[in-house]
Amino acid sequence: NTTADIGNFLRIVQPEVVSFLSRVLRVSKRQFKITLELTCTYFHLVSQETLEKTHAAPIFSVYSSADIEDAYDRAVRQIKIEETEFFASKSQWSFVSCDRLLLTLYIFSPLKGSGR
């Protein structure tokens, strides 16, 4: 992908990801948890090395269609925080590209309580 930054890339793919997750929820009729991982390439301005770095968001639960965009937005915020921390600790690295977006779904059936 040739987008200028991670935030722009994640905004571009958001409609497709949200649509996919909505279909999964509608078809499976089951709740699920998601994780999002974005692998990017960086270039070191001095050594001329390239580095492949994966930024990951924690697991978020999706119980209804109303949760999908919120879960995606929280995942994006976490990935952007990781990128900021990467740049803070690794000076002289420049963003090159977003190479891979991995979306993992964990479908589950929550346990039900006794309902007293």
C-alpha positions as CSV (number, residue, x, y, z in Angstrom):
1,N,0.0,0.0,0.0
2,T,1.3,3.5,-0.8
3,T,-0.6,5.5,1.8
4,A,1.4,8.1,3.6
5,D,0.8,6.8,7.1
6,I,-0.8,4.1,9.3
7,G,-3.8,6.2,10.2
8,N,-4.7,7.0,6.6
9,F,-4.4,3.3,5.7
10,L,-6.6,2.2,8.5
11,R,-9.2,4.8,7.5
12,I,-9.2,3.6,3.9
13,V,-9.8,-0.1,4.9
14,Q,-12.3,0.7,7.7
15,P,-15.5,0.3,5.5
16,E,-14.4,-3.0,4.2
17,V,-13.4,-4.4,7.6
18,V,-16.6,-3.1,9.3
19,S,-18.7,-4.6,6.5
20,F,-16.9,-8.0,6.8
21,L,-17.4,-8.1,10.6
22,S,-21.1,-7.1,10.2
23,R,-21.6,-10.0,7.7
24,V,-19.8,-12.4,10.1
25,L,-22.1,-11.3,13.0
26,R,-25.2,-11.5,10.8
27,V,-24.4,-14.9,9.3
28,S,-23.0,-16.7,12.4
29,K,-25.5,-15.1,14.8
30,R,-22.8,-15.5,17.4
31,Q,-20.7,-13.1,19.4
32,F,-17.0,-12.9,18.7
33,K,-13.7,-11.3,19.8
34,I,-11.3,-9.7,17.3
35,T,-7.7,-8.7,17.2
36,L,-6.1,-6.5,14.6
37,E,-2.4,-6.6,13.6
38,L,-0.8,-4.3,11.1
39,T,2.6,-5.1,9.7
40,C,4.5,-2.1,8.3
41,T,7.9,-1.5,6.7
42,Y,10.2,1.2,8.0
43,F,13.5,2.5,6.6
44,H,16.4,3.7,8.7
45,L,17.7,7.0,7.4
46,V,21.3,6.5,8.4
47,S,22.0,2.8,8.1
48,Q,19.7,2.3,5.0
49,E,18.2,-0.8,6.6
50,T,14.6,-1.8,6.3
51,L,12.6,-3.2,9.2
52,E,9.3,-5.0,9.2
53,K,7.3,-4.2,12.4
54,T,4.0,-5.5,13.5
55,H,1.7,-3.2,15.6
56,A,-1.0,-5.2,17.4
57,A,-4.2,-4.3,19.2
58,P,-5.6,-6.3,22.2
59,I,-8.6,-8.5,21.9
60,F,-11.9,-6.6,21.7
61,S,-15.4,-8.2,22.2
62,V,-18.2,-7.7,19.7
63,Y,-21.7,-8.5,21.0
64,S,-23.8,-6.7,18.5
65,S,-23.5,-4.7,15.3
66,A,-23.3,-1.5,17.4
67,D,-20.0,-2.8,18.9
68,I,-18.2,-3.3,15.5
69,E,-17.2,0.3,14.7
70,D,-16.3,1.0,18.3
71,A,-14.1,-2.2,18.5
72,Y,-12.4,-1.2,15.2
73,D,-11.8,2.4,16.4
74,R,-10.3,1.2,19.7
75,A,-8.0,-1.2,17.8
76,V,-6.9,1.6,15.5
77,R,-6.2,3.9,18.5
78,Q,-4.0,1.1,20.1
79,I,-2.1,0.5,16.8
80,K,-1.4,4.3,16.5
81,I,-0.2,4.4,20.1
82,E,2.2,1.5,19.4
83,E,3.5,3.3,16.3
84,T,4.1,6.5,18.4
85,E,6.0,4.5,21.0
86,F,8.0,2.8,18.2
87,F,9.1,6.2,16.8
88,A,9.8,7.5,20.3
89,S,12.2,4.7,21.0
90,K,13.6,4.2,17.5
91,S,14.8,7.5,16.1
92,Q,15.7,8.0,12.5
93,W,13.2,5.4,11.2
94,S,10.9,6.5,8.5
95,F,7.6,4.9,7.6
96,V,7.5,3.2,4.1
97,S,4.4,1.1,3.8
98,C,1.6,-0.9,5.3
99,D,2.2,-4.5,4.2
100,R,-0.3,-6.7,5.9
101,L,-3.5,-6.4,7.9
102,L,-4.4,-9.4,9.9
103,L,-7.8,-9.6,11.4
104,T,-8.4,-12.6,13.7
105,L,-11.9,-13.6,14.9
106,Y,-12.6,-15.8,17.9
107,I,-16.2,-16.8,17.8
108,F,-17.6,-17.8,21.2
109,S,-20.7,-18.6,23.2
110,P,-20.7,-16.8,26.5
111,L,-21.6,-18.8,29.6
112,K,-25.0,-18.0,31.0
113,G,-25.5,-17.3,34.8
114,S,-28.2,-18.7,37.0
115,G,-30.3,-15.5,36.6
116,R,-31.3,-15.2,40.2
